[in-house]
Amino acid sequence: MTEELEGDEPGGDTDSDGTANLQEHESPLAEQEKSSGKDAKANAATNLGMAVLKAIAPLDLPTISPALLGIGQTAADIFGALDLPKLTPGIFGAATSSIITLMTAASLARSRPSDFETVEEPPTSYSSRLSSPGDYFADQEAIVESMEDLNQVIRRLTDKAQLVPLVWRGQQNADWALHSSLFRELAALKGVVPPQDNPVGVQPYPSEDDMVAAERAILRVARESWRFSQLTAMETIARLQHQGAPTRLLDVTRNPYIAAWFAVEASDEHDESDARLFALGTAPVPKTPEAESANTAYAALSTALTQSFEPFWHALDTTAKRQQLDWGTGSNRLVWVPPEYDPRIAAQNAAFVLDGVPMFTQRVSRYFKASDGHSWTKADLLASASIYARMYSTTRRPPANGASIAPSFSIRIRSSAKLEIRRMLERWFGYSRASIYPDFGGLSQHIKHAFRDIVAAGP
């Protein structure tokens, strides 16, 4: 990192209207960063600090005031005057805390505190309407029966949802839930029975506290036993995700056709099943131009937090703190694009969705009803997704809602269309196992899957 903010103070100057007048110049930390003996935590802290200052610099928010800039200056002071070799976890924690304070003081949260003041709903049983997660997603789904249908649905949806940034995810079976692998593993450990098995009684789905406890245990093993202590939390978690370990990350792509390829990828087990393509809004439908600006500002600041050595969400240990950062409220799906340490990341235009387990209260639950008025239970919603997934039609412009929940969209791809779409994606875009999985792992899996065909084709 070689950029810092200009001015007498590390936080920069302040104009008379209270907005930041921030410019860039050479960082006094540059030479220290180049030294071979820098501490891993110091490096992570410096990256976090510089990222946050860069995020703050271009913002022109009416909510920024001299008092708020004072909080920003505190964050800048922590990073600008560090004695890096002596950086302690306590100092690092204070730095992360000051950034979280900056975000909450800016009143950038899009959810309403009043929606989460009531006690969170206890675990429930499934409703009679849910026999699989596919029942939940089917209420507003589009149906694709050909490549032409797929093109039309994608074009129509991207036109209708222009104000909402979208990421995409393809799943080979339309009845699969939208679950992170960590949520799925913890659900099994807690004895949750999926709706497909027709259980009777309350289902103890994992809470945010369960997820955090598991992540702390995983990071401890990674850093103490495997000595991966030089990586930030997100880089550690992302690498684990790519190697198949359970994490809270949801793999997504910014390219709808790559997501469609994952949905129709050849599979002896799932070729006869309908597939599903998700389009996930990463922010609520803005109610005003100011709200759209706040969405951009919040995304910049929250993305900076992903560079922390410890997961920033581990500091959000109460409902109030989580609501202030829209963690588990459905109003903020943080999209993190990892460094290209793996060739698949670039090939797949890959990213990760990062969010907390939904915080269900009676006031929020009223926004989750089927089109015929049926109310979904907490168990129904958690059986279907480990993040808030409020479904909207792909044929209409999604409206803003009172709870500022980001919209989700669902597209069912008929099994009869999989082969055609797979062939057209390869012919038009060059998507194949070799291009999507351009590494020895991908090659090995392809040989295993297509061994007979490869041998029959000969040298």
Beta strands, then each sheet from edge to edge (+ up, - down):
strand 1: 3-5
strand 2: 13-14
strand 3: 20-21
strand 4: 24-26
strand 5: 142-144
strand 6: 166-171
strand 7: 250-253
strand 8: 275-281
strand 9: 334-336
strand 10: 350-354
strand 11: 390-391
strand 12: 407-413
sheet 1: 1+ 4-
sheet 2: 2+ 3-
sheet 3: 5+ 12+ 8- 6+
sheet 4: 5+ 12+ 11+
sheet 5: 7+ 10- 9+
end
